[in-house]
Amino acid sequence: MLRLRYSRSLPLHWTLALSPTDQESCARDLTEAARAALSTGNPARATAELTSWRETAASLAAGPGSADVERLDEAYPVERP
């Protein structure tokens, strides 16, 4: 089982907001992105993957909020931007 390790040199404590399954997915995705970045010399994918997972964890930690949400019964088509 692939899990993130917590250390002082690489603080990823924000991953505690993720479920155990998501922590494993995060570790796997970050490892693959880091390998790709190292082999190509382009850190863009690794940076994007890290940012994506960190923002997901922040959103989960913030919770659903208290605002009322109006759900639509029907789907309404919209034009592509």
Secondary structure, 3 states (H helix, E strand, C coil): CCCCCCCCCCCCHHHHHCCHHHHHHHHHHHHHHHHHHHHHCCCHHHHHHHHHHHHHHHHHHHCCCCCCCCCCCCCCCCCCC
